[in-house]
Amino acid sequence: MNLTLTGKDGNQAIIELTGATLSHLTLGNEDLIKYPLKEDDPKKGYPSAFLFPFPNRIRDGRYVFEGKEYSLDLNDTDSNNAIHGFVAFENFEVLEQSDKKAKLQYSYNGQHEGYPFPFTFTVEFSLSSNKLSVKAEGENTGENNMPVGFAWHPYFGFGSEPIGEMTVKAPRREKMELSDRYIPTGEFETERAGVIPLKNNILDNVFRIADVDSAQEVSIEVRYKKKKLIVSQKAGKSKLNYFVLYTPASRDCIAIEPQSCNTNAFNNEEGLVILKPGKKIKYEMSVSLEG
């Protein structure tokens, strides 16, 4: 089952109840979302997945929080890590639905021994003229503090056009150095704002946005011919101050992933938020098309 949002000029978004996954997005007559990456495996690559309460990898699946050690399931078996949280493939409940708006929620009761912290996770999609706005919210419904991180994992492109014909414009950023297990080493390199050509370029990197101001909106653009696909994220204190760029082997799309924290944040605490009982954390993103 899925939900369909419709707007003017053929704009459309389709959302699956599994994972609240955005499986189709048309803006300005352009097909912008790649889903699935592999026809016989909709989970491969976590297309359009929401990653909560942690994005990316936790080294060895282990972390210490408030003096107690926890062990997560190692679902990144190639690198012996835990990866991408618990909500990506769960069934969501529809809270609201109209032609241009949908709100869905998943409730987690703390069933994983490695993360015994109950929460609700809510996602809201709103479709307007050539723009899809996405809001995500996590609420601590338990009785103890909980560590929290978040990311959204969509793959973008222009239909089946090869990404070698495209470029990406990104803000000034710090590129995290990663180990052979994709865990940050603590070193980074500052890269200036500018255009990144995708022809013959392989990307699989975590970045921290440099010079983040309070309540700042930061955008990353995919440019193809005279059109711009713009992925925006609200940065600032406890907001989306990281992002990932990843080009899969298919070379027909690029993952642009707004992220709230660094990889392995449960251990390095970079961008980690400690959410108190009854408190909420909110994230705001959007996808738009110009040209």
C-alpha positions as CSV (number, residue, x, y, z in Angstrom):
1,M,0.0,0.0,0.0
2,N,1.1,3.6,-0.7
3,L,0.0,7.2,-0.5
4,T,0.0,9.5,-3.5
5,L,0.4,13.3,-3.3
6,T,-0.5,15.3,-6.4
7,G,0.1,18.9,-7.3
8,K,-0.1,21.2,-10.3
9,D,1.6,20.5,-13.6
10,G,1.9,16.8,-13.0
11,N,3.9,17.1,-9.8
12,Q,3.6,13.9,-7.8
13,A,5.0,12.1,-4.8
14,I,4.4,8.4,-3.8
15,I,5.1,7.3,-0.3
16,E,5.2,3.6,0.8
17,L,3.9,2.7,4.2
18,T,7.0,0.5,4.7
19,G,9.6,2.9,6.1
20,A,7.6,6.0,5.0
21,T,9.7,5.6,1.9
22,L,9.5,8.1,-0.9
23,S,9.4,5.8,-3.9
24,H,8.5,8.3,-6.7
25,L,8.9,12.0,-7.1
26,T,8.0,14.0,-10.2
27,L,8.7,17.8,-10.2
28,G,8.5,19.9,-13.4
29,N,8.0,16.8,-15.5
30,E,11.2,15.3,-14.3
31,D,11.5,11.9,-12.6
32,L,13.9,12.6,-9.7
33,I,14.0,9.7,-7.4
34,K,15.7,6.4,-8.0
35,Y,13.8,3.6,-6.3
36,P,14.5,0.7,-5.9
37,L,18.2,0.5,-6.8
38,K,17.8,-3.2,-7.6
39,E,14.4,-4.4,-8.9
40,D,14.5,-7.7,-7.0
41,D,15.8,-6.2,-3.7
42,P,14.0,-3.0,-2.6
43,K,16.2,-2.8,0.6
44,K,19.5,-2.8,-1.2
45,G,21.3,0.5,-0.6
46,Y,18.5,1.8,1.7
47,P,16.9,3.9,-1.1
48,S,14.9,6.9,0.4
49,A,15.2,5.3,3.9
50,F,14.9,7.3,7.1
51,L,17.7,6.4,9.4
52,F,16.9,6.8,13.1
53,P,17.9,6.7,16.0
54,F,21.4,6.5,14.4
55,P,22.5,7.0,10.8
56,N,25.4,5.3,9.1
57,R,27.7,3.0,11.1
58,I,28.4,2.2,14.8
59,R,31.8,0.6,15.1
60,D,31.5,-3.1,16.1
61,G,27.9,-2.3,17.1
62,R,29.1,-1.2,20.5
63,Y,28.8,2.0,22.5
64,V,28.8,3.3,26.0
65,F,26.0,5.6,27.1
66,E,25.7,7.1,30.6
67,G,28.1,4.5,32.0
68,K,26.5,1.4,30.5
69,E,27.8,-0.6,27.5
70,Y,25.4,-1.7,24.8
71,S,25.7,-4.0,21.8
72,L,23.7,-3.6,18.6
73,D,23.1,-6.2,15.9
74,L,25.8,-6.3,13.3
75,N,23.8,-5.8,10.1
76,D,26.7,-4.3,8.2
77,T,28.4,-7.7,8.0
78,D,31.1,-6.8,5.5
79,S,32.6,-4.3,7.9
80,N,31.4,-5.8,11.2
81,N,29.3,-2.7,12.2
82,A,25.8,-1.8,13.0
83,I,24.2,0.4,10.4
84,H,21.3,2.8,9.8
85,G,19.0,2.4,12.8
86,F,15.7,0.7,13.2
87,V,12.9,2.5,11.2
88,A,13.9,2.0,7.6
89,F,11.8,-1.0,6.8
90,E,9.1,-0.9,9.5
91,N,5.4,-0.4,8.9
92,F,4.2,3.2,9.5
93,E,0.7,4.3,10.6
94,V,-1.0,7.1,8.6
95,L,-1.9,10.0,10.9
96,E,-3.0,12.5,8.3
97,Q,-3.6,12.4,4.5
98,S,-4.7,14.9,1.9
99,D,-4.0,15.6,-1.8
100,K,-0.8,17.5,-1.0
101,K,0.2,16.3,2.5
102,A,0.8,13.1,4.4
103,K,1.9,12.4,8.0
104,L,3.0,9.0,9.1
105,Q,4.4,7.5,12.4
106,Y,6.2,4.5,13.7
107,S,6.3,3.6,17.4
108,Y,9.3,1.7,18.8
109,N,9.0,0.0,22.2
110,G,12.6,-0.6,23.0
111,Q,12.6,-4.2,21.8
112,H,16.3,-4.2,20.7
113,E,18.5,-5.1,23.7
114,G,21.2,-2.8,22.3
115,Y,18.9,0.2,22.2
116,P,16.3,-0.1,25.0
117,F,14.9,3.4,24.6
118,P,11.3,3.7,23.4
119,F,10.4,6.4,20.9
120,T,8.0,7.5,18.2
121,F,9.3,8.7,14.8
122,T,7.0,10.8,12.7
123,V,7.4,12.0,9.1
124,E,5.5,14.6,7.2
125,F,5.5,15.2,3.5
126,S,4.1,18.4,1.8
127,L,3.9,18.9,-1.9
128,S,3.8,22.4,-3.4
129,S,4.8,24.0,-6.7
130,N,7.9,22.1,-7.8
131,K,8.9,21.4,-4.2
132,L,8.5,18.6,-1.7
133,S,9.1,19.5,1.9
134,V,10.0,16.8,4.4
135,K,9.8,17.1,8.2
136,A,10.9,14.3,10.6
137,E,10.5,14.2,14.4
138,G,11.7,11.8,17.1
139,E,10.1,11.8,20.5
140,N,11.6,10.1,23.6
141,T,8.6,8.1,25.0
142,G,10.6,6.3,27.6
143,E,11.7,7.1,31.1
144,N,15.5,7.6,30.5
145,N,17.7,9.8,28.3
146,M,18.4,8.4,24.8
147,P,21.2,9.1,22.3
148,V,19.9,10.2,18.9
149,G,21.1,10.7,15.4
150,F,19.2,11.0,12.1
151,A,19.6,10.9,8.3
152,W,17.6,10.7,5.1
153,H,18.9,8.4,2.4
154,P,17.4,9.3,-1.0
155,Y,19.0,8.7,-4.4
156,F,18.5,11.5,-7.0
157,G,18.8,11.7,-10.8
158,F,17.1,12.9,-13.9
159,G,15.3,9.7,-15.1
160,S,17.9,7.2,-16.3
161,E,20.4,9.8,-17.5
162,P,24.0,9.0,-16.6
163,I,25.3,11.1,-13.8
164,G,28.5,11.7,-15.7
165,E,26.6,14.4,-17.5
166,M,25.8,16.2,-14.2
167,T,27.6,18.2,-11.6
168,V,27.0,18.9,-7.9
169,K,27.4,22.2,-6.2
170,A,28.1,21.9,-2.5
171,P,28.8,24.3,0.3
172,R,32.1,24.8,2.2
173,R,32.6,21.6,4.1
174,E,34.9,19.3,6.1
175,K,35.5,15.9,4.4
176,M,35.8,13.2,7.0
177,E,38.7,10.8,6.6
178,L,37.4,7.2,6.9
179,S,39.1,3.9,7.8
180,D,38.8,0.8,5.6
181,R,35.6,0.0,7.7
182,Y,34.1,3.4,6.9
183,I,34.6,4.7,10.4
184,P,35.9,8.3,10.9
185,T,39.5,8.5,12.0
186,G,39.1,12.0,13.5
187,E,41.0,13.6,10.7
188,F,39.3,15.8,8.1
189,E,40.1,18.0,5.1
190,T,38.4,21.3,4.4
191,E,36.9,21.7,0.9
192,R,35.8,25.0,-0.5
193,A,32.3,25.7,-1.8
194,G,32.0,25.0,-5.5
195,V,31.1,22.6,-8.3
196,I,32.0,18.9,-8.2
197,P,32.0,17.2,-11.6
198,L,30.6,13.7,-11.5
199,K,32.1,12.4,-14.8
200,N,34.6,9.7,-13.8
201,N,34.2,10.7,-10.2
202,I,33.3,8.2,-7.5
203,L,31.9,9.6,-4.2
204,D,31.4,7.9,-0.9
205,N,32.0,10.6,1.7
206,V,30.7,12.1,4.9
207,F,30.9,15.9,5.2
208,R,30.4,18.3,8.1
209,I,29.1,21.7,7.0
210,A,31.6,24.5,7.8
211,D,30.6,27.8,9.4
212,V,27.1,26.7,10.3
213,D,25.0,29.5,11.7
214,S,21.8,29.2,13.8
215,A,18.7,28.2,11.8
216,Q,20.7,28.3,8.5
217,E,19.3,26.5,5.4
218,V,22.0,24.8,3.4
219,S,21.5,23.5,-0.1
220,I,23.2,21.0,-2.4
221,E,22.5,21.2,-6.1
222,V,22.5,18.6,-8.9
223,R,22.9,20.4,-12.2
224,Y,21.9,18.8,-15.5
225,K,21.7,20.9,-18.6
226,K,19.8,24.0,-17.6
227,K,18.0,22.4,-14.6
228,K,18.9,22.3,-10.9
229,L,17.7,19.7,-8.5
230,I,18.1,21.3,-5.0
231,V,18.3,19.4,-1.8
232,S,18.0,21.7,1.2
233,Q,18.5,21.0,4.9
234,K,18.0,23.1,8.0
235,A,21.3,23.4,9.8
236,G,22.1,24.9,13.2
237,K,22.2,23.8,16.8
238,S,21.1,20.1,17.0
239,K,20.0,20.2,13.3
240,L,21.3,18.8,10.1
241,N,24.9,19.8,10.1
242,Y,26.3,16.9,8.1
243,F,25.6,15.3,4.7
244,V,26.7,12.3,2.7
245,L,27.4,12.1,-1.1
246,Y,27.5,8.7,-2.6
247,T,27.5,7.5,-6.2
248,P,26.5,3.9,-6.7
249,A,28.0,1.6,-9.3
250,S,25.0,2.0,-11.6
251,R,26.1,5.6,-12.3
252,D,22.5,6.7,-12.9
253,C,21.9,8.5,-9.6
254,I,23.6,10.1,-6.6
255,A,22.7,9.8,-2.9
256,I,22.5,13.2,-1.2
257,E,21.8,12.4,2.4
258,P,21.1,15.2,5.0
259,Q,22.5,14.0,8.3
260,S,22.5,15.2,11.9
261,C,25.7,13.7,13.1
262,N,28.9,12.0,12.1
263,T,29.3,8.3,11.4
264,N,29.9,6.4,14.7
265,A,28.3,9.3,16.7
266,F,27.3,7.0,19.6
267,N,31.1,6.7,20.2
268,N,32.7,9.9,19.0
269,E,29.7,12.1,20.0
270,E,30.1,14.4,17.0
271,G,26.7,15.9,16.4
272,L,25.1,13.5,18.9
273,V,22.0,14.7,20.7
274,I,20.9,13.4,24.2
275,L,17.1,13.4,24.2
276,K,15.4,13.6,27.6
277,P,12.2,11.8,28.4
278,G,9.2,13.5,26.8
279,K,11.4,15.7,24.6
280,K,11.3,15.9,20.8
281,I,13.9,16.5,18.1
282,K,12.9,17.9,14.7
283,Y,14.6,17.9,11.3
284,E,13.6,19.8,8.1
285,M,14.5,19.1,4.5
286,S,13.2,19.8,1.0
287,V,13.7,18.8,-2.6
288,S,12.9,21.3,-5.4
289,L,13.5,21.8,-9.1
290,E,14.5,25.0,-10.9
291,G,14.8,25.5,-14.7
